[in-house]
Amino acid sequence: MAAMVKMLFHVLAFSSRSSTSFNLRHEYKHRSIFSSSLKARITSDPNRILSTNWSSSTSVCNWIGITCGSRHRRVTALNISDLRKLSIATNDFKGFIPNSISNLKNLRFLSMNFNYLEGNIPIEIATLQGLKVLALGYNSLNGSNALAFLNISSLENLDLENAGLTGALPSDLCRRLPRLQKLNLNLNMLNGEIPRSIVECSELQLLLLMQNNLVGTIPRELGNLQLLQNLDLGKNRLEVDSRAAFHPKGLNYITRIDPIYQKE
């Protein structure tokens, strides 16, 4: 399925239509080329669509999930409404993330890292209530309000490194994302203090806040995160309270803390 999705999105163009079918970036003039190119990338077919429907003996336009134009009978759309994993990371995609991404209600994994996407992170992503992994870093996005509207109780891995985040870390973030295991917010423009309520993310294993504009004292509550293994707070303007040293039980890797001074 993952290989299939990667192939599909080499030919998909993002659309803001409310349909769950996305327009294709390219129309294939020869259906046989589309057939062989797409099918060659599919490594898993649990529903036996390839053998029972996506057959070279039938027209691509008759395949399940395929829509063709009525005039030239070229492929114009693919229906991916039942998609669970979508990864288009490390490509050359440009444009905006469509609001219609919210129509992929079964999505569990969404990765769009390392592209040239721009504009706001759509608030509609918050409606994907089964999502477990969200990775949108290293684009040209404006993620200024993303942490304020994400309210996905199933989310386990949030990777917004270098995603244009601004403002403060919300104090209720862990109440809205209680199952977070990995939180990567490196290389943004977050300011303010690390909220003491971070301890409410009790399943947190990785916390990366490096190179932001965070200030204040590193909260001693971090010591209560007993599953925390990886911590990076470097290149901020944080203080360490020497009277409140923390060392989570499972912590085995601290990249950097880099306090500007110790608070006596």
Backbone bond lengths (Angstrom), bond angles and torsions (degrees), N, CA, C in turn:
res aa  C-N    CA-C-N  psi(-1)  N-CA   C-N-CA  omega(-1)  CA-C   N-CA-C  phi
1 M - - - 1.472 - - 1.520 111.47 -
2 A 1.343 117.36 -40.96 1.459 120.14 -178.36 1.522 111.29 -62.92
3 A 1.342 115.96 -41.97 1.455 119.51 179.08 1.518 111.59 -65.42
4 M 1.317 114.98 -37.86 1.457 120.00 178.30 1.520 110.84 -62.29
5 V 1.320 115.79 -46.05 1.461 119.83 -178.93 1.511 111.17 -62.14
6 K 1.344 116.06 -42.17 1.462 119.28 -179.68 1.527 110.29 -60.14
7 M 1.332 116.49 -41.95 1.457 120.41 178.46 1.518 110.88 -65.29
8 L 1.321 116.91 -43.64 1.453 120.38 -178.79 1.510 111.13 -57.98
9 F 1.318 116.39 -41.76 1.449 118.50 -174.94 1.516 113.96 -83.63
10 H 1.309 117.51 -1.02 1.456 119.43 165.79 1.526 110.36 -73.95
11 V 1.338 115.66 -20.88 1.464 119.08 -179.69 1.513 112.76 -116.80
12 L 1.318 118.20 2.26 1.457 120.41 178.85 1.522 110.37 -91.40
13 A 1.302 116.53 143.19 1.464 121.73 171.64 1.509 107.85 -113.78
14 F 1.327 117.27 135.13 1.452 119.79 -179.50 1.522 110.24 -63.38
15 S 1.317 115.41 139.14 1.447 122.22 -178.61 1.510 109.56 -133.59
16 S 1.328 117.30 147.27 1.462 121.08 178.58 1.523 111.57 -95.63
17 R 1.326 117.07 10.80 1.458 120.80 177.45 1.517 109.49 -65.18
18 S 1.329 116.16 153.51 1.460 120.11 -179.03 1.518 112.40 -80.94
19 S 1.312 117.80 -6.16 1.451 121.10 179.64 1.514 110.75 -71.53
20 T 1.332 116.47 155.12 1.446 120.47 175.54 1.514 111.43 -85.49
21 S 1.309 118.62 0.68 1.454 122.24 173.34 1.515 108.33 -97.72
22 F 1.340 116.70 133.09 1.447 122.44 -178.40 1.530 108.71 -103.70
23 N 1.319 116.72 141.46 1.452 120.26 178.04 1.505 111.17 -67.07
24 L 1.295 117.18 150.27 1.449 121.62 176.37 1.523 109.94 -84.05
25 R 1.340 115.09 143.82 1.455 119.79 175.91 1.519 110.20 -68.63
26 H 1.319 115.87 -38.73 1.468 119.87 -177.81 1.524 109.54 -123.94
27 E 1.295 117.02 141.06 1.454 121.59 172.47 1.522 107.63 -98.25
28 Y 1.305 115.40 124.92 1.451 118.64 179.69 1.520 109.71 -82.08
29 K 1.327 114.59 126.99 1.459 118.98 179.85 1.529 110.83 -74.22
30 H 1.301 115.03 -29.41 1.467 118.22 -177.82 1.515 108.21 -116.07
31 R 1.307 117.30 112.81 1.447 121.34 -175.84 1.520 112.23 -62.10
32 S 1.350 116.82 -29.86 1.461 118.93 179.94 1.521 110.94 -64.71
33 I 1.339 116.93 -33.45 1.463 120.65 177.98 1.516 109.44 -66.07
34 F 1.340 116.19 -45.27 1.465 120.88 178.60 1.522 110.22 -60.46
35 S 1.325 115.32 -44.05 1.452 120.31 -178.03 1.514 111.62 -59.71
36 S 1.318 117.48 -53.55 1.461 120.55 -175.65 1.518 111.63 -68.64
37 S 1.331 118.03 -37.11 1.460 120.83 -178.31 1.514 111.40 -67.78
38 L 1.324 116.64 -43.66 1.455 120.70 -177.90 1.519 111.60 -71.10
39 K 1.318 116.44 -48.29 1.453 120.02 -175.99 1.526 112.28 -65.77
40 A 1.333 116.20 -29.89 1.465 119.27 179.77 1.512 112.19 -66.09
41 R 1.341 117.29 -21.85 1.464 121.68 -178.35 1.526 113.36 -90.68
42 I 1.310 117.58 -8.54 1.463 120.71 -175.87 1.518 109.67 -89.31
43 T 1.333 116.31 119.16 1.457 121.18 -177.99 1.518 112.84 -106.70
44 S 1.320 117.57 -11.44 1.465 120.91 -179.82 1.523 109.21 -134.96
45 D 1.325 116.03 129.46 1.464 120.96 -178.23 1.523 108.85 -140.72
46 P 1.355 117.68 67.50 1.471 120.37 -175.12 1.510 113.71 -63.01
47 N 1.330 118.41 -25.86 1.465 121.20 -179.44 1.531 112.75 -93.74
48 R 1.307 116.99 5.11 1.470 123.96 176.74 1.523 112.17 55.38
49 I 1.337 115.04 38.70 1.463 118.92 178.35 1.519 110.87 -69.12
50 L 1.342 116.76 -37.24 1.467 119.69 -178.75 1.523 111.77 -59.15
51 S 1.322 115.41 -44.14 1.469 118.21 -174.96 1.521 113.03 -82.26
52 T 1.318 117.41 -28.14 1.461 119.95 -174.89 1.519 114.32 -100.09
53 N 1.339 116.84 -20.18 1.466 118.19 -176.89 1.524 112.35 -137.33
54 W 1.315 117.27 -48.22 1.469 119.36 -178.29 1.527 109.06 -81.08
55 S 1.286 115.83 69.50 1.453 121.77 -175.81 1.518 110.43 -106.31
56 S 1.332 116.10 144.07 1.471 120.42 178.86 1.517 111.76 -67.40
57 S 1.312 116.27 -12.95 1.469 119.17 179.77 1.523 112.44 -83.49
58 T 1.342 116.63 -9.49 1.461 120.21 178.16 1.521 109.82 -118.68
59 S 1.306 115.65 157.28 1.457 120.78 179.78 1.518 111.00 -64.83
60 V 1.323 116.44 141.02 1.467 121.54 175.97 1.520 110.25 -54.09
61 C 1.323 116.44 -33.63 1.465 121.11 -177.10 1.529 112.66 -67.08
62 N 1.336 116.69 -13.63 1.456 120.61 177.48 1.525 112.62 -98.17
63 W 1.307 116.77 0.31 1.458 120.44 -179.41 1.524 110.73 -72.69
64 I 1.318 116.15 147.85 1.458 121.67 176.23 1.527 109.98 -62.34
65 G 1.319 115.49 130.07 1.460 120.68 177.34 1.515 115.05 86.39
66 I 1.331 117.56 -2.92 1.467 121.52 -178.33 1.522 109.42 -103.08
67 T 1.320 117.20 135.29 1.461 122.61 174.65 1.520 108.91 -120.60
68 C 1.325 115.83 133.67 1.462 121.39 178.58 1.523 110.11 -117.85
69 G 1.319 115.34 152.95 1.449 120.68 175.69 1.521 110.74 -68.19
70 S 1.326 116.42 144.95 1.470 120.11 -175.53 1.520 112.16 -72.66
71 R 1.318 117.31 -25.18 1.464 119.10 -174.66 1.522 112.05 -85.27
72 H 1.341 116.49 -56.76 1.459 119.92 -174.54 1.528 112.76 -100.63
73 R 1.346 116.76 -3.83 1.455 121.55 179.02 1.525 111.48 55.64
74 R 1.299 115.69 41.63 1.458 121.18 173.48 1.522 109.11 -101.70
75 V 1.327 115.79 152.12 1.464 120.35 179.40 1.528 109.34 -65.82
76 T 1.332 115.85 127.62 1.470 120.76 -179.46 1.522 113.23 -119.47
77 A 1.338 117.85 -19.91 1.466 118.39 -176.47 1.516 111.14 -158.35
78 L 1.340 114.90 153.28 1.453 122.72 173.93 1.527 108.05 -123.98
79 N 1.310 116.73 133.64 1.458 120.95 178.39 1.530 108.25 -91.99
80 I 1.323 116.13 114.20 1.464 120.25 -178.53 1.527 110.28 -121.38
81 S 1.321 116.71 32.82 1.463 121.38 -174.28 1.522 113.40 -63.87
82 D 1.349 118.49 -22.89 1.459 120.93 -179.32 1.530 112.54 -96.11
83 L 1.320 116.26 11.87 1.452 121.19 -176.16 1.525 111.71 -63.01
84 R 1.345 116.27 138.07 1.456 121.61 177.60 1.526 112.30 -110.50
85 K 1.307 116.88 -29.74 1.459 120.41 -179.51 1.517 109.87 -129.50
86 L 1.326 116.10 125.56 1.460 121.48 179.98 1.518 109.06 -130.84
87 S 1.329 116.27 113.39 1.458 121.46 178.25 1.517 109.60 -128.75
88 I 1.318 115.59 117.15 1.463 120.83 173.92 1.525 109.39 -122.94
89 A 1.323 116.12 25.23 1.461 121.52 -177.10 1.522 111.65 -62.95
90 T 1.335 114.74 148.93 1.461 123.01 175.19 1.523 111.54 58.40
91 N 1.315 115.45 56.99 1.452 122.83 173.27 1.524 108.16 -130.86
92 D 1.302 117.08 -160.59 1.460 121.86 -179.84 1.526 111.25 -120.35
93 F 1.322 117.19 32.49 1.450 119.78 -178.51 1.521 111.01 -68.88
94 K 1.316 114.78 138.40 1.460 122.28 178.19 1.524 108.69 -123.61
95 G 1.330 115.74 169.70 1.457 119.70 177.61 1.510 111.34 101.79
96 F 1.329 115.79 -154.33 1.455 122.50 -172.35 1.521 110.91 -114.96
97 I 1.320 116.18 151.71 1.459 120.26 170.68 1.520 106.92 -75.65
98 P 1.324 118.92 121.45 1.467 120.12 -174.31 1.515 112.74 -72.69
99 N 1.320 115.44 145.84 1.462 119.89 174.51 1.523 111.58 -60.16
100 S 1.330 115.21 -26.41 1.465 119.96 -177.61 1.520 112.75 -71.26
101 I 1.328 117.91 -0.76 1.461 120.19 173.36 1.527 109.72 -57.65
102 S 1.325 116.20 -24.02 1.463 121.19 -178.91 1.520 112.39 -67.17
103 N 1.328 117.57 -15.68 1.461 120.42 179.39 1.525 112.66 -74.59
104 L 1.326 117.13 -13.20 1.462 120.67 179.17 1.531 108.60 -85.62
105 K 1.300 116.21 69.04 1.464 123.08 -170.46 1.517 113.25 -63.40
106 N 1.324 118.16 -22.82 1.462 120.67 -178.00 1.521 113.30 -92.93
107 L 1.322 116.60 4.35 1.454 120.64 -175.71 1.523 111.22 -63.96
108 R 1.335 115.40 132.78 1.462 122.09 177.41 1.532 111.51 -115.27
109 F 1.306 116.94 -24.77 1.464 122.23 -173.85 1.522 108.14 -136.95
110 L 1.331 116.76 122.56 1.464 121.08 179.84 1.524 109.08 -133.94
111 S 1.318 116.55 113.12 1.465 122.00 179.86 1.523 109.72 -128.35
112 M 1.335 115.62 121.43 1.460 122.18 178.18 1.523 111.07 -129.49
113 N 1.316 117.61 22.05 1.461 122.12 -178.16 1.525 112.31 -59.41
114 F 1.330 115.01 152.78 1.464 122.62 170.37 1.532 112.36 58.55
115 N 1.320 115.27 58.91 1.454 122.42 171.38 1.526 108.28 -133.61
116 Y 1.313 117.00 -158.92 1.463 121.52 178.82 1.531 110.27 -123.40
117 L 1.322 115.80 35.33 1.457 120.52 -179.97 1.526 110.12 -71.63
118 E 1.330 116.31 147.89 1.457 120.73 -177.38 1.527 109.78 -136.31
119 G 1.332 114.97 178.56 1.452 120.27 179.57 1.520 111.39 86.74
120 N 1.315 115.45 -170.59 1.454 121.50 -178.40 1.526 111.50 -79.12
121 I 1.318 115.42 152.04 1.460 120.25 168.23 1.523 106.26 -73.95
122 P 1.324 117.94 117.68 1.477 119.14 -172.41 1.521 112.97 -65.06
123 I 1.295 115.20 135.71 1.466 121.05 179.67 1.519 111.06 -63.12
124 E 1.324 116.64 -21.80 1.468 120.95 -178.51 1.524 112.51 -62.86
125 I 1.334 117.22 -20.65 1.467 119.48 177.81 1.528 110.55 -58.21
126 A 1.330 115.76 -29.97 1.468 119.92 -178.47 1.519 112.89 -66.18
127 T 1.334 117.77 -11.99 1.467 120.34 178.88 1.529 111.90 -85.52
128 L 1.327 117.00 -6.28 1.466 120.49 179.45 1.527 108.54 -82.52
129 Q 1.300 116.12 79.32 1.455 121.49 -168.63 1.525 115.20 -75.38
130 G 1.323 117.74 -4.04 1.459 119.96 174.79 1.515 112.84 -103.09
131 L 1.335 116.59 2.55 1.463 121.18 -174.19 1.531 111.05 -65.96
132 K 1.333 115.69 134.38 1.462 121.57 177.92 1.523 112.38 -111.08
133 V 1.329 116.84 -31.13 1.469 121.58 -178.41 1.517 109.35 -129.82
134 L 1.343 116.10 128.81 1.463 121.96 176.80 1.514 108.17 -134.00
135 A 1.326 116.18 118.87 1.466 122.17 -178.37 1.518 109.39 -134.48
136 L 1.337 116.35 115.20 1.469 120.84 -175.14 1.522 112.27 -130.74
137 G 1.308 118.29 12.72 1.454 121.48 -173.10 1.519 114.82 -71.40
138 Y 1.335 114.80 166.84 1.459 123.24 176.15 1.526 112.43 56.76
139 N 1.323 114.12 53.15 1.449 122.76 167.76 1.530 106.55 -127.49
140 S 1.294 117.85 -157.30 1.466 121.76 174.32 1.520 109.05 -117.91
141 L 1.324 115.38 42.94 1.457 121.31 -174.50 1.525 112.03 -82.78
142 N 1.322 114.37 154.82 1.455 121.78 169.56 1.519 106.67 -103.03
143 G 1.326 115.17 98.84 1.455 118.93 -176.47 1.506 112.99 -101.21
144 S 1.338 116.23 28.66 1.465 121.17 -170.10 1.524 113.90 -54.61
145 N 1.321 117.25 -35.68 1.471 119.04 -175.11 1.521 113.02 -112.82
146 A 1.317 117.93 10.03 1.459 120.42 -172.21 1.521 112.69 -61.89
147 L 1.322 118.26 -40.37 1.457 120.42 -177.61 1.524 111.87 -70.12
148 A 1.325 116.24 -19.57 1.461 120.19 -177.74 1.519 112.23 -80.43
149 F 1.344 118.47 -27.96 1.462 119.09 -174.66 1.529 113.69 -107.62
150 L 1.324 118.39 -10.23 1.459 118.80 179.48 1.520 109.87 -68.63
151 N 1.313 115.75 118.54 1.466 121.84 -178.22 1.523 107.57 -139.94
152 I 1.345 114.38 69.85 1.459 121.08 -174.23 1.520 107.71 -122.73
153 S 1.296 116.75 99.97 1.464 120.89 -172.74 1.522 112.82 -65.73
154 S 1.339 117.86 -19.38 1.464 121.36 -178.71 1.522 112.92 -86.09
155 L 1.332 118.57 -11.94 1.461 122.18 -171.18 1.526 111.40 -65.33
156 E 1.342 116.00 129.34 1.460 122.11 -179.10 1.527 112.30 -113.03
157 N 1.304 117.38 -29.55 1.459 121.33 -176.04 1.518 109.13 -132.75
158 L 1.335 116.93 113.57 1.459 121.76 178.63 1.522 108.22 -117.40
159 D 1.323 116.35 112.17 1.461 122.71 -178.74 1.521 108.71 -117.31
160 L 1.331 115.33 100.03 1.463 121.55 176.97 1.523 109.89 -121.05
161 E 1.324 116.25 38.40 1.460 120.29 177.11 1.528 109.85 -63.71
162 N 1.334 114.72 131.24 1.465 120.84 178.74 1.530 110.74 53.30
163 A 1.336 115.43 52.97 1.474 121.15 -177.16 1.520 112.24 -116.17
164 G 1.332 118.13 16.21 1.460 120.66 176.27 1.510 114.27 74.92
165 L 1.340 117.52 23.38 1.459 120.60 -179.35 1.531 111.07 -71.29
166 T 1.318 116.03 137.06 1.461 121.89 175.30 1.531 108.86 -132.15
167 G 1.333 115.71 173.18 1.455 119.88 178.53 1.517 111.50 85.83
168 A 1.319 116.07 -170.12 1.454 122.09 -176.33 1.520 111.39 -94.27
169 L 1.328 115.26 158.64 1.456 119.90 172.14 1.529 108.42 -69.70
170 P 1.328 119.11 121.79 1.464 120.50 -177.60 1.527 111.56 -62.45
171 S 1.304 116.57 137.65 1.461 120.47 179.81 1.525 112.52 -69.33
172 D 1.334 116.54 -20.05 1.473 119.92 -179.03 1.519 112.44 -101.35
173 L 1.325 117.57 13.82 1.461 120.65 -175.48 1.522 111.53 -57.24
174 C 1.317 117.06 -45.61 1.469 119.88 -177.13 1.515 112.46 -73.24
175 R 1.298 117.89 -22.23 1.460 119.62 175.59 1.529 110.24 -72.63
176 R 1.318 115.69 -29.94 1.465 119.96 178.54 1.515 112.42 -87.63
177 L 1.331 116.94 -24.48 1.465 122.07 -179.30 1.533 108.70 -126.24
178 P 1.318 117.74 64.39 1.471 121.20 -169.61 1.523 114.90 -69.82
179 R 1.335 117.81 -17.30 1.467 120.05 -176.04 1.526 113.07 -101.75
180 L 1.317 117.14 13.63 1.462 119.97 -178.48 1.520 111.18 -58.49
181 Q 1.316 114.89 130.77 1.457 121.88 173.73 1.524 111.24 -111.71
182 K 1.329 116.15 -30.76 1.461 121.00 -179.57 1.532 108.72 -133.67
183 L 1.336 115.86 125.27 1.456 121.72 179.38 1.520 108.12 -129.87
184 N 1.316 116.29 110.48 1.457 122.21 -178.74 1.523 109.34 -117.30
185 L 1.339 115.45 107.18 1.458 121.86 179.16 1.531 110.31 -122.81
186 N 1.322 117.37 26.29 1.457 121.70 178.33 1.527 112.00 -57.44
187 L 1.313 116.08 153.83 1.474 122.95 168.26 1.522 112.88 59.06
188 N 1.328 116.02 48.34 1.451 121.15 173.79 1.530 109.04 -124.67
189 M 1.305 116.69 -162.49 1.470 121.04 -178.24 1.522 110.36 -124.06
190 L 1.312 116.02 35.81 1.455 120.93 179.30 1.525 110.32 -68.32
191 N 1.313 116.16 142.45 1.457 119.97 -179.77 1.527 109.84 -128.62
192 G 1.326 115.67 -176.66 1.452 119.68 -178.87 1.516 111.48 81.74
193 E 1.311 116.29 -165.24 1.452 122.60 -176.44 1.527 111.89 -98.96
194 I 1.316 115.02 159.16 1.462 119.83 171.07 1.526 106.93 -74.25
195 P 1.319 119.13 119.08 1.477 119.93 -175.56 1.521 111.77 -67.28
196 R 1.317 115.61 141.57 1.464 120.32 178.06 1.522 111.56 -64.32
197 S 1.305 115.38 -21.70 1.469 119.90 179.59 1.519 112.71 -70.17
198 I 1.347 118.14 -1.65 1.461 120.75 176.99 1.524 110.36 -58.06
199 V 1.340 116.08 -22.81 1.462 120.43 -179.97 1.531 111.35 -65.40
200 E 1.333 118.07 -18.60 1.454 121.27 179.15 1.533 112.01 -71.47
201 C 1.325 116.25 -14.52 1.470 120.05 170.73 1.531 107.01 -84.68
202 S 1.304 116.71 70.24 1.465 122.00 -169.60 1.522 113.54 -68.93
203 E 1.339 117.74 -15.91 1.465 120.52 -179.78 1.528 112.10 -96.48
204 L 1.319 117.12 7.12 1.459 121.63 -174.54 1.532 111.52 -64.49
205 Q 1.331 115.26 127.34 1.460 122.13 178.22 1.527 111.77 -111.57
206 L 1.324 115.77 -27.58 1.460 121.07 -177.66 1.522 108.77 -135.42
207 L 1.339 116.32 128.45 1.463 122.11 179.29 1.518 108.50 -134.54
208 L 1.328 115.90 110.23 1.463 121.88 -177.13 1.528 109.37 -120.17
209 L 1.337 115.64 113.23 1.466 121.90 -178.89 1.523 110.45 -127.97
210 M 1.285 117.61 22.76 1.459 123.24 -174.48 1.539 112.71 -64.28
211 Q 1.302 115.68 143.64 1.462 125.09 174.64 1.526 112.94 56.21
212 N 1.338 113.81 62.14 1.448 122.47 168.65 1.529 107.07 -123.13
213 N 1.307 116.76 -156.17 1.462 120.74 177.05 1.527 109.92 -120.88
214 L 1.321 116.57 38.68 1.446 121.55 -177.37 1.528 111.01 -73.97
215 V 1.323 115.65 143.77 1.460 121.39 -177.88 1.529 108.88 -132.39
216 G 1.332 115.62 177.90 1.456 120.42 176.26 1.512 112.44 90.22
217 T 1.302 115.10 -172.82 1.463 122.16 -177.70 1.520 110.79 -87.97
218 I 1.318 114.92 137.18 1.463 119.17 175.12 1.523 108.09 -62.80
219 P 1.329 118.47 119.68 1.469 120.04 -173.41 1.523 112.43 -65.29
220 R 1.320 115.16 133.34 1.458 120.25 179.57 1.525 110.93 -63.99
221 E 1.333 116.65 -19.08 1.463 120.25 -179.37 1.527 112.23 -61.81
222 L 1.328 117.38 -19.45 1.461 118.70 176.27 1.525 111.04 -57.91
223 G 1.322 115.71 -27.65 1.461 119.48 179.02 1.508 114.23 -67.03
224 N 1.318 116.64 -13.53 1.470 120.76 178.68 1.520 113.01 -89.29
225 L 1.327 116.06 -3.97 1.466 119.65 178.23 1.522 107.90 -84.32
226 Q 1.306 115.80 86.89 1.458 121.65 -170.02 1.521 114.02 -71.63
227 L 1.317 118.25 -14.34 1.471 121.03 178.45 1.519 112.25 -98.02
228 L 1.332 117.02 -3.86 1.463 120.97 -175.92 1.526 110.99 -65.02
229 Q 1.337 116.33 127.61 1.457 122.53 -178.54 1.525 112.58 -118.32
230 N 1.321 117.36 -31.79 1.471 121.33 -176.30 1.517 109.41 -128.74
231 L 1.332 116.09 127.39 1.459 121.70 -176.27 1.518 109.13 -138.77
232 D 1.338 116.97 128.29 1.463 121.80 176.55 1.520 108.76 -137.66
233 L 1.321 116.05 111.86 1.465 122.68 179.31 1.521 111.07 -118.88
234 G 1.316 117.09 14.75 1.457 121.40 -172.82 1.516 114.22 -65.69
235 K 1.338 114.24 159.99 1.471 123.27 175.26 1.523 112.03 58.02
236 N 1.320 115.38 44.73 1.456 122.99 168.97 1.524 106.80 -124.06
237 R 1.306 117.67 -165.40 1.471 121.22 177.12 1.522 109.14 -121.98
238 L 1.325 113.17 57.32 1.458 120.70 -174.28 1.530 111.37 -95.86
239 E 1.313 114.78 154.45 1.454 122.26 176.95 1.525 109.06 -113.59
240 V 1.320 115.94 149.54 1.455 121.82 175.04 1.511 108.61 -110.94
241 D 1.326 115.90 125.54 1.452 121.16 175.17 1.526 107.31 -85.36
242 S 1.320 116.89 108.55 1.463 121.32 -175.42 1.519 112.36 -63.94
243 R 1.321 116.41 -17.96 1.461 119.84 -179.88 1.522 111.92 -85.85
244 A 1.296 115.84 -6.74 1.471 119.30 -175.24 1.521 110.36 -132.71
245 A 1.331 114.79 54.17 1.462 118.86 179.47 1.527 109.61 -63.39
246 F 1.320 115.21 143.57 1.457 118.98 179.49 1.519 109.05 -122.28
247 H 1.299 115.96 147.37 1.460 120.91 175.52 1.515 108.53 -155.81
248 P 1.333 116.48 87.46 1.460 119.67 178.42 1.516 111.33 -53.00
249 K 1.322 116.34 144.62 1.454 123.06 -172.79 1.527 112.77 -54.06
250 G 1.313 116.83 -41.81 1.460 119.50 -174.90 1.517 114.68 -93.63
251 L 1.339 117.59 2.23 1.459 120.78 -172.81 1.525 110.57 -67.06
252 N 1.331 116.62 118.97 1.461 120.11 178.93 1.516 112.63 -126.54
253 Y 1.321 117.17 3.48 1.463 118.40 -176.43 1.516 109.80 -153.03
254 I 1.326 116.38 109.15 1.459 121.49 172.30 1.519 106.91 -115.55
255 T 1.326 116.42 114.27 1.449 119.33 -179.52 1.520 110.16 -71.88
256 R 1.337 115.69 -57.69 1.461 120.46 -178.09 1.522 108.89 -155.14
257 I 1.300 114.82 147.56 1.456 120.94 167.36 1.525 108.98 -119.62
258 D 1.319 117.18 -43.14 1.460 122.65 174.72 1.521 113.75 48.84
259 P 1.325 119.55 57.71 1.471 118.53 174.82 1.516 110.86 -69.26
260 I 1.349 117.07 152.53 1.458 118.06 178.79 1.513 110.37 -78.68
261 Y 1.322 116.74 -25.78 1.475 120.49 170.53 1.517 108.96 -168.86
262 Q 1.319 114.15 165.10 1.454 119.02 177.93 1.526 109.19 -90.23
263 K 1.299 114.35 137.06 1.472 120.68 178.56 1.514 108.81 -91.94
264 E 1.333 115.71 117.80 1.462 121.23 -178.73 1.527 110.38 -83.74
